[in-house]
Every structure is written in structure tokens, then in C-alpha cells.
Amino acid sequence: GAGVSQSPSNKVTEKGKDVELRCDPISGHTALYWYRQSLGQGLEFLIYFQGNSAPDKSGLPSDRFSAERTGGSVSTLTIQRTQQEDSAVYLCASSPVGLAGGPFQETQYFGPGTRLLVL
Amino acid sequence: QKEVEQNSGPLSVPEGAIASLNCTYSDRGSQSFFWYRQYSGKSPELIMSIYSNGDKEDGRFTAQLNKASQYVSLLIRDSQPSDSATYLCAVGTSYGKLTFGQGTILTVHP
């Protein structure tokens, strides 16, 4: 079956421009997560969706970052007025149930990521 | 103190040896623990999940969890050059996010 897909795979933009990153989770997965990975660093949590709502958006670095999810499926991460420090790989992951499944965290399946470079 | 700590390495082992990767975490409420492998330029892929104290074995991989000591480890037996990658320890609580360590770079040399 199809895994998590993300687009674009690479994005080069100029400082100050807005960018949109897209994630298509595994079909039927209700939980969706965005992470950021800077060069040589671990993964930094950004936001978690359960269905279309975001119970935890604590990891968004600033108000330039926003995300939405529609139809319980596709999610878009938007970065406004990009800065050079936004350059990173943005990873999306999904899991079958998420919080609604109880106290144990389920396996998250990752997409290939979007490599963002802000010049 | 970081929430999830790993030795960044690099850890270098000869082919056929046992590689031992360690991880400590600070949140005693953590319930779920994962090891992901990440090849350079690729996304993380799950190797093992563990939820209860003790050992869990899957092929050449064994995950060990000790909640009292807030410690989780991954052993790779009969290490192969193809095991060379960054290994990420991830810890989950009941509310939906994983906290990752910085990753340990493993190199298996022939």
C-alpha cells in the first residue's frame, strides 16, 4: 500500500517568501504529525493533528508557522516570510489512531520529507 | 537537561560484532519507546518499539527497557556494514508526540 507522501521533495525559496508544504498520510490514519530536522540534528516536533483538529501545536517555532488539515487527510504546513533559519528537512508522519487509542503511543510512519532551503 | 539523550558517537564496530546503543529520558510518565534508523538523506524507519520493562527481540535486534532507571537500549548482533546509519531513540507519552534524541551515528567496518 501507499506510504506517507510529501510534496515538494525539494524547495528553494528567497528570504521573505511564503512556502506551503504538503503531506498525504497513509489512508485511514487519523493522527498526523509534523517534525523538522535541521542539518545534523534530531527531529523537532512541530504539531500534531487528531482528525482535523490540532490538540498540540506547542512545537511551532513562531507565528510565521501554521498548519491545517482538511477532510481528516491531507495536511499543509505554511511558513510565512521565510527566514534562513527555517532551512531544514520537514518531515510528516502518520499513525492509525493517535491519542484516541489510549496511553500508548503508536508507531509513526514517516514520509520522505521536504528539503527546504531559504536563500 | 535534554528530554531524551543519546551519545552522538560515532560508534564504530567491526563487522560481526555487537553494537550497543543507549538512550536515557527524563519524563517518568513516558509510556512508549521506539528506535528508528535513518540513512543519510532518508527519512526515519522504525526498527523496534517497546512498551514494557525487559527485553524485546526481533531478529538481530534487541531492545531493552528499564523504566526505573529511565533507560532504553538497542543491541544489534552480528552487525553488518548495511547497519551503518544514524539511530534515533524516540520517547512517547500519552498525548501524541514523540520526543527524539539527537541520534547516534553507527559505523560498521568490514
HADDOCK unambig.tbl for C-alpha pairs under 7 A between the chains (distance, minus, plus):
assign (segid A and resid 41 and name CA) (segid B and resid 102 and name CA) 5.75 0.50 0.50
assign (segid A and resid 42 and name CA) (segid B and resid 100 and name CA) 6.23 0.50 0.50
assign (segid A and resid 42 and name CA) (segid B and resid 101 and name CA) 5.93 0.50 0.50
assign (segid A and resid 42 and name CA) (segid B and resid 102 and name CA) 4.14 0.50 0.50
assign (segid A and resid 42 and name CA) (segid B and resid 103 and name CA) 6.12 0.50 0.50
assign (segid A and resid 43 and name CA) (segid B and resid 100 and name CA) 5.82 0.50 0.50
assign (segid A and resid 48 and name CA) (segid B and resid 96 and name CA) 6.74 0.50 0.50
assign (segid A and resid 48 and name CA) (segid B and resid 97 and name CA) 6.80 0.50 0.50
assign (segid A and resid 98 and name CA) (segid B and resid 96 and name CA) 5.72 0.50 0.50
assign (segid A and resid 99 and name CA) (segid B and resid 94 and name CA) 6.54 0.50 0.50
assign (segid A and resid 99 and name CA) (segid B and resid 95 and name CA) 5.42 0.50 0.50
assign (segid A and resid 99 and name CA) (segid B and resid 96 and name CA) 5.33 0.50 0.50
assign (segid A and resid 102 and name CA) (segid B and resid 94 and name CA) 6.97 0.50 0.50
assign (segid A and resid 103 and name CA) (segid B and resid 94 and name CA) 4.41 0.50 0.50
assign (segid A and resid 104 and name CA) (segid B and resid 31 and name CA) 5.81 0.50 0.50
assign (segid A and resid 104 and name CA) (segid B and resid 32 and name CA) 5.77 0.50 0.50
assign (segid A and resid 104 and name CA) (segid B and resid 94 and name CA) 5.86 0.50 0.50
assign (segid A and resid 105 and name CA) (segid B and resid 32 and name CA) 5.58 0.50 0.50
assign (segid A and resid 105 and name CA) (segid B and resid 92 and name CA) 5.70 0.50 0.50
assign (segid A and resid 105 and name CA) (segid B and resid 93 and name CA) 6.53 0.50 0.50
assign (segid A and resid 105 and name CA) (segid B and resid 94 and name CA) 6.22 0.50 0.50
assign (segid A and resid 105 and name CA) (segid B and resid 96 and name CA) 6.50 0.50 0.50
assign (segid A and resid 110 and name CA) (segid B and resid 43 and name CA) 6.44 0.50 0.50
assign (segid A and resid 110 and name CA) (segid B and resid 44 and name CA) 6.44 0.50 0.50
assign (segid A and resid 111 and name CA) (segid B and resid 43 and name CA) 6.63 0.50 0.50
assign (segid A and resid 112 and name CA) (segid B and resid 42 and name CA) 6.54 0.50 0.50
assign (segid A and resid 112 and name CA) (segid B and resid 43 and name CA) 5.25 0.50 0.50
assign (segid A and resid 113 and name CA) (segid B and resid 43 and name CA) 6.67 0.50 0.50
